[in-house]
Amino acid sequence: MSYVDGFVLPVPESEWEEYVKSAELAAKVWMEHGALSYVEARADDVPDGELTSFPLAVKREEGDIIVFSFVTYASREDRDRVMKKVMEDPRLQAGMQNMPAYMKRLIYGGFEVFIER
């Protein structure tokens, strides 16, 4: 079964274009190192919730755009191999050292796929 890394984060509208550029580079790097797919999606229908919701989870602030993204791999072992290469890739090193403040509200995790069609 395949493996998925999932991410949800808020991006201030004022930083949207810069985020898109960073995401395009990240997609290139992940794919070059062996990811099966790389997806970035902008929120279009994400209602506020009273107990839980994407806006609550990322502590959305006025003007934030919520992004949901995921990367797929052949297996957990493959993900660990790809992720090691991605984290060591010099193209991403500068960006990782100058992470925008909103990245502190990033939610992420790895998931073992149990149904896949």
N, CA, C and O atoms as CSV, one atom per row, in Angstrom:
chain,resi,resn,atom,element,x,y,z
A,1,MET,N,N,0.835,-1.188,0.000
A,1,MET,CA,C,0.000,0.000,0.000
A,1,MET,C,C,0.878,1.248,0.000
A,1,MET,O,O,1.997,1.230,0.511
A,2,SER,N,N,0.372,2.304,-0.563
A,2,SER,CA,C,1.133,3.550,-0.633
A,2,SER,C,C,1.079,4.310,0.698
A,2,SER,O,O,0.419,3.897,1.651
A,3,TYR,N,N,1.789,5.420,0.720
A,3,TYR,CA,C,1.911,6.238,1.926
A,3,TYR,C,C,1.698,7.698,1.540
A,3,TYR,O,O,2.050,8.110,0.435
A,4,VAL,N,N,1.117,8.482,2.456
A,4,VAL,CA,C,0.774,9.879,2.163
A,4,VAL,C,C,1.258,10.785,3.296
A,4,VAL,O,O,1.066,10.475,4.472
A,5,ASP,N,N,1.881,11.899,2.936
A,5,ASP,CA,C,2.128,12.977,3.885
A,5,ASP,C,C,1.072,14.035,3.612
A,5,ASP,O,O,0.879,14.425,2.460
A,6,GLY,N,N,0.384,14.510,4.648
A,6,GLY,CA,C,-0.645,15.524,4.490
A,6,GLY,C,C,-0.292,16.784,5.262
A,6,GLY,O,O,0.315,16.724,6.331
A,7,PHE,N,N,-0.683,17.931,4.702
A,7,PHE,CA,C,-0.368,19.231,5.290
A,7,PHE,C,C,-1.578,20.157,5.176
A,7,PHE,O,O,-2.263,20.165,4.153
A,8,VAL,N,N,-1.836,20.928,6.217
A,8,VAL,CA,C,-2.841,21.986,6.186
A,8,VAL,C,C,-2.188,23.203,6.813
A,8,VAL,O,O,-1.607,23.107,7.894
A,9,LEU,N,N,-2.277,24.355,6.144
A,9,LEU,CA,C,-1.663,25.552,6.678
A,9,LEU,C,C,-2.379,26.799,6.191
A,9,LEU,O,O,-3.022,26.785,5.141
A,10,PRO,N,N,-2.266,27.882,6.961
A,10,PRO,CA,C,-2.808,29.163,6.540
A,10,PRO,C,C,-1.708,29.956,5.837
A,10,PRO,O,O,-0.552,29.931,6.260
A,11,VAL,N,N,-2.064,30.651,4.777
A,11,VAL,CA,C,-1.111,31.517,4.082
A,11,VAL,C,C,-1.738,32.908,4.002
A,11,VAL,O,O,-2.828,33.058,3.450
A,12,PRO,N,N,-1.074,33.915,4.538
A,12,PRO,CA,C,-1.622,35.270,4.423
A,12,PRO,C,C,-1.769,35.653,2.950
A,12,PRO,O,O,-0.869,35.417,2.144
A,13,GLU,N,N,-2.898,36.238,2.616
A,13,GLU,CA,C,-3.155,36.631,1.232
A,13,GLU,C,C,-2.032,37.502,0.676
A,13,GLU,O,O,-1.713,37.422,-0.511
A,14,SER,N,N,-1.438,38.323,1.519
A,14,SER,CA,C,-0.348,39.201,1.073
A,14,SER,C,C,0.905,38.420,0.675
A,14,SER,O,O,1.773,38.959,-0.010
A,15,GLU,N,N,1.007,37.162,1.095
A,15,GLU,CA,C,2.174,36.342,0.784
A,15,GLU,C,C,1.849,35.213,-0.192
A,15,GLU,O,O,2.666,34.319,-0.411
A,16,TRP,N,N,0.653,35.261,-0.777
A,16,TRP,CA,C,0.187,34.178,-1.632
A,16,TRP,C,C,1.123,33.904,-2.815
A,16,TRP,O,O,1.500,32.754,-3.043
A,17,GLU,N,N,1.493,34.919,-3.551
A,17,GLU,CA,C,2.336,34.717,-4.741
A,17,GLU,C,C,3.679,34.093,-4.360
A,17,GLU,O,O,4.177,33.214,-5.064
A,18,GLU,N,N,4.255,34.536,-3.269
A,18,GLU,CA,C,5.525,33.971,-2.808
A,18,GLU,C,C,5.339,32.515,-2.400
A,18,GLU,O,O,6.195,31.673,-2.674
A,19,TYR,N,N,4.214,32.218,-1.742
A,19,TYR,CA,C,3.940,30.832,-1.353
A,19,TYR,C,C,3.826,29.940,-2.592
A,19,TYR,O,O,4.372,28.837,-2.612
A,20,VAL,N,N,3.134,30.404,-3.609
A,20,VAL,CA,C,2.973,29.618,-4.836
A,20,VAL,C,C,4.337,29.319,-5.453
A,20,VAL,O,O,4.582,28.195,-5.891
A,21,LYS,N,N,5.217,30.299,-5.492
A,21,LYS,CA,C,6.568,30.072,-6.025
A,21,LYS,C,C,7.294,29.005,-5.208
A,21,LYS,O,O,7.933,28.116,-5.772
A,22,SER,N,N,7.198,29.092,-3.887
A,22,SER,CA,C,7.839,28.106,-3.016
A,22,SER,C,C,7.244,26.720,-3.226
A,22,SER,O,O,7.970,25.726,-3.250
A,23,ALA,N,N,5.928,26.654,-3.378
A,23,ALA,CA,C,5.257,25.372,-3.586
A,23,ALA,C,C,5.652,24.752,-4.930
A,23,ALA,O,O,5.808,23.535,-5.035
A,24,GLU,N,N,5.810,25.586,-5.944
A,24,GLU,CA,C,6.243,25.060,-7.247
A,24,GLU,C,C,7.641,24.455,-7.150
A,24,GLU,O,O,7.904,23.403,-7.733
A,25,LEU,N,N,8.534,25.113,-6.418
A,25,LEU,CA,C,9.871,24.562,-6.212
A,25,LEU,C,C,9.791,23.273,-5.408
A,25,LEU,O,O,10.442,22.287,-5.754
A,26,ALA,N,N,9.005,23.268,-4.344
A,26,ALA,CA,C,8.862,22.069,-3.515
A,26,ALA,C,C,8.344,20.901,-4.342
A,26,ALA,O,O,8.838,19.781,-4.212
A,27,ALA,N,N,7.355,21.152,-5.187
A,27,ALA,CA,C,6.813,20.084,-6.032
A,27,ALA,C,C,7.905,19.501,-6.920
A,27,ALA,O,O,8.015,18.282,-7.057
A,28,LYS,N,N,8.703,20.361,-7.517
A,28,LYS,CA,C,9.794,19.908,-8.382
A,28,LYS,C,C,10.784,19.044,-7.599
A,28,LYS,O,O,11.185,17.975,-8.059
A,29,VAL,N,N,11.171,19.514,-6.422
A,29,VAL,CA,C,12.140,18.784,-5.606
A,29,VAL,C,C,11.588,17.433,-5.176
A,29,VAL,O,O,12.266,16.416,-5.324
A,30,TRP,N,N,10.369,17.403,-4.647
A,30,TRP,CA,C,9.775,16.142,-4.194
A,30,TRP,C,C,9.673,15.139,-5.352
A,30,TRP,O,O,10.004,13.965,-5.193
A,31,MET,N,N,9.222,15.603,-6.491
A,31,MET,CA,C,9.067,14.693,-7.631
A,31,MET,C,C,10.418,14.185,-8.137
A,31,MET,O,O,10.547,13.014,-8.494
A,32,GLU,N,N,11.414,15.056,-8.169
A,32,GLU,CA,C,12.749,14.633,-8.612
A,32,GLU,C,C,13.347,13.580,-7.683
A,32,GLU,O,O,14.125,12.731,-8.119
A,33,HIS,N,N,12.980,13.639,-6.399
A,33,HIS,CA,C,13.538,12.691,-5.435
A,33,HIS,C,C,12.686,11.437,-5.281
A,33,HIS,O,O,13.013,10.573,-4.467
A,34,GLY,N,N,11.600,11.320,-6.045
A,34,GLY,CA,C,10.880,10.053,-6.059
A,34,GLY,C,C,9.455,10.028,-5.558
A,34,GLY,O,O,8.861,8.952,-5.489
A,35,ALA,N,N,8.880,11.163,-5.204
A,35,ALA,CA,C,7.461,11.152,-4.819
A,35,ALA,C,C,6.624,10.735,-6.018
A,35,ALA,O,O,6.992,11.006,-7.161
A,36,LEU,N,N,5.504,10.078,-5.760
A,36,LEU,CA,C,4.614,9.662,-6.848
A,36,LEU,C,C,3.733,10.812,-7.316
A,36,LEU,O,O,3.417,10.916,-8.501
A,37,SER,N,N,3.337,11.674,-6.382
A,37,SER,CA,C,2.539,12.852,-6.732
A,37,SER,C,C,2.727,13.915,-5.668
A,37,SER,O,O,3.116,13.632,-4.535
A,38,TYR,N,N,2.439,15.156,-6.068
A,38,TYR,CA,C,2.552,16.304,-5.160
A,38,TYR,C,C,1.389,17.223,-5.492
A,38,TYR,O,O,1.255,17.664,-6.634
A,39,VAL,N,N,0.541,17.518,-4.505
A,39,VAL,CA,C,-0.667,18.314,-4.740
A,39,VAL,C,C,-0.743,19.460,-3.737
A,39,VAL,O,O,-0.538,19.260,-2.539
A,40,GLU,N,N,-1.036,20.650,-4.226
A,40,GLU,CA,C,-1.310,21.825,-3.393
A,40,GLU,C,C,-2.697,22.317,-3.787
A,40,GLU,O,O,-2.966,22.518,-4.971
A,41,ALA,N,N,-3.587,22.514,-2.805
A,41,ALA,CA,C,-4.951,22.939,-3.092
A,41,ALA,C,C,-5.339,24.113,-2.200
A,41,ALA,O,O,-5.093,24.109,-0.993
A,42,ARG,N,N,-5.952,25.121,-2.824
A,42,ARG,CA,C,-6.407,26.318,-2.121
A,42,ARG,C,C,-7.853,26.104,-1.673
A,42,ARG,O,O,-8.677,25.610,-2.442
A,43,ALA,N,N,-8.155,26.475,-0.438
A,43,ALA,CA,C,-9.504,26.293,0.106
A,43,ALA,C,C,-10.540,27.027,-0.738
A,43,ALA,O,O,-10.345,28.173,-1.144
A,44,ASP,N,N,-11.631,26.341,-0.985
A,44,ASP,CA,C,-12.730,26.912,-1.753
A,44,ASP,C,C,-14.054,26.772,-0.995
A,44,ASP,O,O,-14.937,27.620,-1.122
A,45,ASP,N,N,-14.186,25.716,-0.219
A,45,ASP,CA,C,-15.414,25.448,0.525
A,45,ASP,C,C,-15.038,24.871,1.887
A,45,ASP,O,O,-15.186,23.672,2.121
A,46,VAL,N,N,-14.554,25.723,2.778
A,46,VAL,CA,C,-14.110,25.291,4.103
A,46,VAL,C,C,-14.823,26.123,5.164
A,46,VAL,O,O,-14.328,27.169,5.583
A,47,PRO,N,N,-15.983,25.650,5.590
A,47,PRO,CA,C,-16.768,26.431,6.547
A,47,PRO,C,C,-16.118,26.510,7.930
A,47,PRO,O,O,-15.361,25.628,8.336
A,48,ASP,N,N,-16.435,27.581,8.629
A,48,ASP,CA,C,-16.022,27.698,10.022
A,48,ASP,C,C,-16.806,26.674,10.826
A,48,ASP,O,O,-17.965,26.391,10.525
A,49,GLY,N,N,-16.177,26.131,11.831
A,49,GLY,CA,C,-16.855,25.180,12.697
A,49,GLY,C,C,-16.935,25.723,14.107
A,49,GLY,O,O,-16.280,26.710,14.441
A,50,GLU,N,N,-17.741,25.075,14.933
A,50,GLU,CA,C,-17.831,25.482,16.330
A,50,GLU,C,C,-16.865,24.682,17.196
A,50,GLU,O,O,-16.288,25.212,18.146
A,51,LEU,N,N,-16.693,23.399,16.862
A,51,LEU,CA,C,-15.785,22.546,17.630
A,51,LEU,C,C,-14.507,22.229,16.864
A,51,LEU,O,O,-13.408,22.310,17.412
A,52,THR,N,N,-14.662,21.865,15.584
A,52,THR,CA,C,-13.500,21.570,14.749
A,52,THR,C,C,-13.757,22.062,13.328
A,52,THR,O,O,-14.900,22.117,12.874
A,53,SER,N,N,-12.705,22.409,12.653
A,53,SER,CA,C,-12.767,22.807,11.250
A,53,SER,C,C,-11.346,23.116,10.807
A,53,SER,O,O,-10.448,23.261,11.637
A,54,PHE,N,N,-11.144,23.215,9.511
A,54,PHE,CA,C,-9.833,23.615,9.022
A,54,PHE,C,C,-9.472,25.021,9.542
A,54,PHE,O,O,-8.353,25.217,10.017
A,55,PRO,N,N,-10.388,26.004,9.464
A,55,PRO,CA,C,-10.034,27.336,9.980
A,55,PRO,C,C,-9.628,27.320,11.456
A,55,PRO,O,O,-8.667,27.987,11.842
A,56,LEU,N,N,-10.354,26.563,12.278
A,56,LEU,CA,C,-10.000,26.483,13.695
A,56,LEU,C,C,-8.660,25.776,13.890
A,56,LEU,O,O,-7.845,26.196,14.712
A,57,ALA,N,N,-8.439,24.714,13.139
A,57,ALA,CA,C,-7.221,23.914,13.305
A,57,ALA,C,C,-5.961,24.725,13.045
A,57,ALA,O,O,-4.956,24.551,13.734
A,58,VAL,N,N,-6.007,25.609,12.057
A,58,VAL,CA,C,-4.813,26.403,11.719
A,58,VAL,C,C,-4.858,27.810,12.319
A,58,VAL,O,O,-4.008,28.650,12.025
A,59,LYS,N,N,-5.861,28.052,13.163
A,59,LYS,CA,C,-6.028,29.365,13.796
A,59,LYS,C,C,-6.030,30.476,12.743
A,59,LYS,O,O,-5.276,31.447,12.816
A,60,ARG,N,N,-6.914,30.282,11.765
A,60,ARG,CA,C,-6.993,31.236,10.657
A,60,ARG,C,C,-7.186,32.655,11.170
A,60,ARG,O,O,-7.984,32.914,12.071
A,61,GLU,N,N,-6.431,33.562,10.569
A,61,GLU,CA,C,-6.543,34.981,10.880
A,61,GLU,C,C,-7.159,35.688,9.686
A,61,GLU,O,O,-7.205,35.134,8.588
A,62,GLU,N,N,-7.628,36.893,9.892
A,62,GLU,CA,C,-8.224,37.684,8.813
A,62,GLU,C,C,-7.255,37.745,7.637
A,62,GLU,O,O,-6.084,38.084,7.812
A,63,GLY,N,N,-7.735,37.418,6.444
A,63,GLY,CA,C,-6.905,37.477,5.242
A,63,GLY,C,C,-6.111,36.219,4.947
A,63,GLY,O,O,-5.384,36.176,3.956
A,64,ASP,N,N,-6.232,35.187,5.787
A,64,ASP,CA,C,-5.525,33.935,5.530
A,64,ASP,C,C,-6.237,33.095,4.475
A,64,ASP,O,O,-7.466,33.056,4.416
A,65,ILE,N,N,-5.455,32.436,3.661
A,65,ILE,CA,C,-5.945,31.447,2.698
A,65,ILE,C,C,-5.518,30.091,3.252
A,65,ILE,O,O,-4.353,29.907,3.605
A,66,ILE,N,N,-6.437,29.154,3.329
A,66,ILE,CA,C,-6.097,27.827,3.840
A,66,ILE,C,C,-5.662,26.947,2.671
A,66,ILE,O,O,-6.311,26.898,1.626
A,67,VAL,N,N,-4.544,26.254,2.880
A,67,VAL,CA,C,-3.990,25.351,1.875
A,67,VAL,C,C,-3.992,23.934,2.435
A,67,VAL,O,O,-3.615,23.699,3.583
A,68,PHE,N,N,-4.422,23.005,1.603
A,68,PHE,CA,C,-4.372,21.573,1.911
A,68,PHE,C,C,-3.459,20.961,0.865
A,68,PHE,O,O,-3.679,21.140,-0.333
A,69,SER,N,N,-2.449,20.249,1.299
A,69,SER,CA,C,-1.555,19.630,0.328
A,69,SER,C,C,-1.195,18.225,0.779
A,69,SER,O,O,-1.280,17.882,1.958
A,70,PHE,N,N,-0.788,17.421,-0.203
A,70,PHE,CA,C,-0.357,16.073,0.126
A,70,PHE,C,C,0.635,15.567,-0.905
A,70,PHE,O,O,0.639,15.978,-2.066
A,71,VAL,N,N,1.481,14.653,-0.430
A,71,VAL,CA,C,2.499,14.019,-1.260
A,71,VAL,C,C,2.309,12.525,-1.105
A,71,VAL,O,O,2.122,12.028,0.006
A,72,THR,N,N,2.356,11.799,-2.229
A,72,THR,CA,C,2.194,10.352,-2.153
A,72,THR,C,C,3.505,9.643,-2.498
A,72,THR,O,O,4.327,10.133,-3.272
A,73,TYR,N,N,3.656,8.478,-1.891
A,73,TYR,CA,C,4.859,7.660,-2.049
A,73,TYR,C,C,4.440,6.203,-2.224
A,73,TYR,O,O,3.296,5.842,-1.949
A,74,ALA,N,N,5.358,5.382,-2.678
A,74,ALA,CA,C,5.074,3.957,-2.868
A,74,ALA,C,C,4.888,3.235,-1.534
A,74,ALA,O,O,4.123,2.273,-1.454
A,75,SER,N,N,5.582,3.690,-0.482
A,75,SER,CA,C,5.524,3.031,0.824
A,75,SER,C,C,6.082,3.972,1.888
A,75,SER,O,O,6.616,5.034,1.566
A,76,ARG,N,N,5.958,3.584,3.142
A,76,ARG,CA,C,6.545,4.360,4.239
A,76,ARG,C,C,8.059,4.413,4.087
A,76,ARG,O,O,8.672,5.461,4.290
A,77,GLU,N,N,8.657,3.287,3.731
A,77,GLU,CA,C,10.103,3.233,3.547
A,77,GLU,C,C,10.539,4.180,2.430
A,77,GLU,O,O,11.554,4.867,2.544
A,78,ASP,N,N,9.760,4.205,1.352
A,78,ASP,CA,C,10.057,5.091,0.231
A,78,ASP,C,C,9.917,6.542,0.677
A,78,ASP,O,O,10.738,7.386,0.318
A,79,ARG,N,N,8.890,6.832,1.451
A,79,ARG,CA,C,8.697,8.194,1.974
A,79,ARG,C,C,9.884,8.628,2.807
A,79,ARG,O,O,10.367,9.750,2.660
A,80,ASP,N,N,10.363,7.751,3.686
A,80,ASP,CA,C,11.499,8.108,4.533
A,80,ASP,C,C,12.741,8.394,3.685
A,80,ASP,O,O,13.499,9.317,3.982
A,81,ARG,N,N,12.946,7.609,2.643
A,81,ARG,CA,C,14.088,7.803,1.744
A,81,ARG,C,C,13.955,9.126,0.990
A,81,ARG,O,O,14.905,9.906,0.921
A,82,VAL,N,N,12.772,9.372,0.426
A,82,VAL,CA,C,12.530,10.604,-0.336
A,82,VAL,C,C,12.638,11.817,0.581
A,82,VAL,O,O,13.279,12.805,0.223
A,83,MET,N,N,12.024,11.756,1.749
A,83,MET,CA,C,12.020,12.890,2.664
A,83,MET,C,C,13.436,13.257,3.099
A,83,MET,O,O,13.755,14.439,3.221
A,84,LYS,N,N,14.286,12.261,3.334
A,84,LYS,CA,C,15.680,12.530,3.695
A,84,LYS,C,C,16.359,13.328,2.582
A,84,LYS,O,O,17.050,14.309,2.857
A,85,LYS,N,N,16.170,12.922,1.350
A,85,LYS,CA,C,16.775,13.630,0.216
A,85,LYS,C,C,16.197,15.034,0.070
A,85,LYS,O,O,16.929,15.985,-0.204
A,86,VAL,N,N,14.892,15.161,0.251
A,86,VAL,CA,C,14.238,16.467,0.132
A,86,VAL,C,C,14.794,17.433,1.184
A,86,VAL,O,O,15.134,18.573,0.867
A,87,MET,N,N,14.885,16.971,2.433
A,87,MET,CA,C,15.356,17.835,3.519
A,87,MET,C,C,16.823,18.229,3.345
A,87,MET,O,O,17.247,19.261,3.864
A,88,GLU,N,N,17.594,17.430,2.629
A,88,GLU,CA,C,19.003,17.734,2.375
A,88,GLU,C,C,19.211,18.517,1.080
A,88,GLU,O,O,20.329,18.952,0.802
A,89,ASP,N,N,18.169,18.701,0.294
A,89,ASP,CA,C,18.304,19.373,-1.002
A,89,ASP,C,C,18.629,20.853,-0.792
A,89,ASP,O,O,17.879,21.557,-0.116
A,90,PRO,N,N,19.740,21.332,-1.363
A,90,PRO,CA,C,20.137,22.730,-1.150
A,90,PRO,C,C,19.136,23.751,-1.697
A,90,PRO,O,O,19.121,24.894,-1.241
A,91,ARG,N,N,18.309,23.366,-2.653
A,91,ARG,CA,C,17.319,24.302,-3.186
A,91,ARG,C,C,16.281,24.681,-2.148
A,91,ARG,O,O,15.672,25.747,-2.246
A,92,LEU,N,N,16.069,23.827,-1.154
A,92,LEU,CA,C,15.082,24.115,-0.115
A,92,LEU,C,C,15.708,24.637,1.173
A,92,LEU,O,O,14.996,25.153,2.035
A,93,GLN,N,N,17.010,24.515,1.320
A,93,GLN,CA,C,17.675,24.897,2.561
A,93,GLN,C,C,17.466,26.373,2.921
A,93,GLN,O,O,17.159,26.685,4.071
A,94,ALA,N,N,17.627,27.276,1.961
A,94,ALA,CA,C,17.469,28.705,2.249
A,94,ALA,C,C,16.056,29.014,2.722
A,94,ALA,O,O,15.864,29.757,3.684
A,95,GLY,N,N,15.077,28.446,2.046
A,95,GLY,CA,C,13.690,28.677,2.424
A,95,GLY,C,C,13.361,28.136,3.803
A,95,GLY,O,O,12.560,28.726,4.528
A,96,MET,N,N,13.972,27.018,4.173
A,96,MET,CA,C,13.699,26.418,5.473
A,96,MET,C,C,14.282,27.262,6.600
A,96,MET,O,O,13.747,27.264,7.709
A,97,GLN,N,N,15.361,27.971,6.335
A,97,GLN,CA,C,15.968,28.806,7.364
A,97,GLN,C,C,15.218,30.126,7.531
A,97,GLN,O,O,15.319,30.770,8.576
A,98,ASN,N,N,14.476,30.526,6.519
A,98,ASN,CA,C,13.725,31.785,6.568
A,98,ASN,C,C,12.220,31.537,6.499
A,98,ASN,O,O,11.495,32.267,5.823
A,99,MET,N,N,11.756,30.507,7.199
A,99,MET,CA,C,10.344,30.151,7.156
A,99,MET,C,C,9.480,31.300,7.647
A,99,MET,O,O,9.782,31.922,8.666
A,100,PRO,N,N,8.407,31.579,6.922
A,100,PRO,CA,C,7.468,32.622,7.376
A,100,PRO,C,C,6.812,32.209,8.697
A,100,PRO,O,O,6.695,31.022,8.998
A,101,ALA,N,N,6.389,33.198,9.472
A,101,ALA,CA,C,5.788,32.951,10.785
A,101,ALA,C,C,4.559,32.049,10.708
A,101,ALA,O,O,4.315,31.266,11.626
A,102,TYR,N,N,3.777,32.146,9.622
A,102,TYR,CA,C,2.552,31.343,9.551
A,102,TYR,C,C,2.834,29.849,9.513
A,102,TYR,O,O,1.932,29.051,9.765
A,103,MET,N,N,4.071,29.450,9.203
A,103,MET,CA,C,4.411,28.026,9.177
A,103,MET,C,C,4.308,27.402,10.565
A,103,MET,O,O,4.244,26.179,10.683
A,104,LYS,N,N,4.291,28.218,11.614
A,104,LYS,CA,C,4.121,27.700,12.968
A,104,LYS,C,C,2.721,27.123,13.160
A,104,LYS,O,O,2.483,26.363,14.098
A,105,ARG,N,N,1.791,27.487,12.264
A,105,ARG,CA,C,0.412,26.982,12.357
A,105,ARG,C,C,0.169,25.826,11.387
A,105,ARG,O,O,-0.974,25.414,11.185
A,106,LEU,N,N,1.236,25.305,10.788
A,106,LEU,CA,C,1.158,24.159,9.878
A,106,LEU,C,C,0.786,22.898,10.647
A,106,LEU,O,O,1.305,22.644,11.734
A,107,ILE,N,N,-0.111,22.121,10.078
A,107,ILE,CA,C,-0.463,20.806,10.623
A,107,ILE,C,C,0.013,19.791,9.605
A,107,ILE,O,O,-0.246,19.953,8.412
A,108,TYR,N,N,0.697,18.757,10.039
A,108,TYR,CA,C,1.189,17.759,9.089
A,108,TYR,C,C,1.252,16.390,9.736
A,108,TYR,O,O,1.216,16.262,10.960
A,109,GLY,N,N,1.344,15.384,8.910
A,109,GLY,CA,C,1.493,14.029,9.406
A,109,GLY,C,C,1.588,13.042,8.268
A,109,GLY,O,O,1.226,13.342,7.131
A,110,GLY,N,N,2.079,11.861,8.591
A,110,GLY,CA,C,2.185,10.775,7.620
A,110,GLY,C,C,1.076,9.762,7.842
A,110,GLY,O,O,0.708,9.464,8.978
A,111,PHE,N,N,0.545,9.236,6.741
A,111,PHE,CA,C,-0.600,8.343,6.816
A,111,PHE,C,C,-0.385,7.104,5.957
A,111,PHE,O,O,0.019,7.194,4.798
A,112,GLU,N,N,-0.661,5.963,6.542
A,112,GLU,CA,C,-0.617,4.699,5.815
A,112,GLU,C,C,-1.960,4.508,5.112
A,112,GLU,O,O,-3.007,4.516,5.760
A,113,VAL,N,N,-1.933,4.343,3.820
A,113,VAL,CA,C,-3.156,4.182,3.044
A,113,VAL,C,C,-3.747,2.800,3.324
A,113,VAL,O,O,-3.025,1.803,3.311
A,114,PHE,N,N,-5.058,2.736,3.576
A,114,PHE,CA,C,-5.697,1.447,3.792
A,114,PHE,C,C,-6.757,1.129,2.750
A,114,PHE,O,O,-7.179,-0.023,2.644
A,115,ILE,N,N,-7.198,2.113,1.979
A,115,ILE,CA,C,-8.065,1.891,0.814
A,115,ILE,C,C,-7.519,2.764,-0.306
A,115,ILE,O,O,-7.286,3.959,-0.126
A,116,GLU,N,N,-7.319,2.150,-1.454
A,116,GLU,CA,C,-6.795,2.890,-2.595
A,116,GLU,C,C,-7.365,2.283,-3.873
A,116,GLU,O,O,-7.251,1.079,-4.106
A,117,ARG,N,N,-7.969,3.114,-4.682
A,117,ARG,CA,C,-8.551,2.599,-5.929
A,117,ARG,C,C,-8.054,3.418,-7.096
A,117,ARG,O,O,-8.423,3.151,-8.239
